[in-house]
Every structure is written in C-alpha cells, then in structure tokens.
Amino acid sequence: ARPGAAPSPLPPPGGSPSPLPPPGGGLHSLAAPKALAHSVDDLLGELADVGNLPSPPLPASSSATTTPLPPGAAGLGASPFGAKAPPLPSPAALGPKAPGPSPAAAATASQTLPGMTPQQSGLVTRLRSTVRKGPAETFRQYDSLGRGYLEYAGFERFVKFYLGNITFSEIRCLWDLVDRQRNGKVTLQDFCILFNR
C-alpha cells in the first residue's frame, strides 16, 4: 500500500471478498454505471435533436435587395442569404489564349506526305518525331533474328513502342504503307520510307 493511502478493506476471515456492493451505495454502487449510461443516452438524444432544429428564417428574396458578400468571398457562388454571385469574367478579361502550334508546324501537320493518305501521313509524322535512333539501328532492334526483314508482329511491336496507344486499324494503315511487295515482309529499304530516307 502507498504511504498515506487509506487501508483497503480486508476480506472476511476464511473467505474471499463479497461481490456485492457495500450497503449504502457510495462510489462502489452498481447504480452509478446505470445513471451514467442514462445521462449519456440523454446527451446523445439531445444532440440528435439539435440536428432537427429549424433553420433560421431567410430574408425575403427580392431582386432589388441583395446581401453584400463578405470580403474575399467573391466568386464563391451564391450566398444562402440571397446575395447574387458575381458575373463570370469575359474571355477577353482572362487575357490571351495559350499559344497553339506555330503556323509552320500547323501547316506541316496538315500537309499530306507524298504517296500517303492523310492518316498515314499523320502517323508517319508522329513516328518521325518520337524515334531518336537511325532507321537501320531501329530496324535491327526489331529484326531480332537478323533475317533482314520484319514480319507483322515485329512491326506491330515497333509501332506500339513508339506511338503507345494506337489502334489496330492505324497499325494496319502503316503496314500497308511499308509492305510494298504485299508479301508480309518489310525490308530495311521499305522500313526507311517511315523516315524519309
């Protein structure tokens, strides 16, 4: 026991302490948890009732009277108390548009390369802008068996690697451009069409 602490009650001789509370209640009374639980339930009930309180009355809405917005609240939307949101700025007030492609780049992108459909031309232009290696080095990378030609599967891997999200019809469109002999094989000479060399 701690010094200065009240001595704990000793069990009755020959037995264990009684599980019943001492007569007269006190701090050891079993009624205290019930009272505490009851008061917690009351508090929870009162809190639930707070959420059901009626909202304060809103001022009558009229087109002639609006409540001014507090400083810094401009542009946050309509106030629940009748204030109107400020108008959106005009496009001219927002400043100049973000720069688009230069006229030369736009003209190049819209031009069809000789001997190609517009779709083929656009895809070849995209390929030329993404492939950094020379055509022979790139070709050898995808002709892994060293046969001197690419079959459709190797060509498809090449196109998907450099153009990413591309459809089957777009791959087929490029394949039709480079498979000039229509034999299912693309030689280095055919492959160089993509690089204008």
Order of alpha helices (4+ residues) and beta strands (2+ residues): alpha-alpha-alpha-alpha-beta-alpha-alpha-beta-alpha
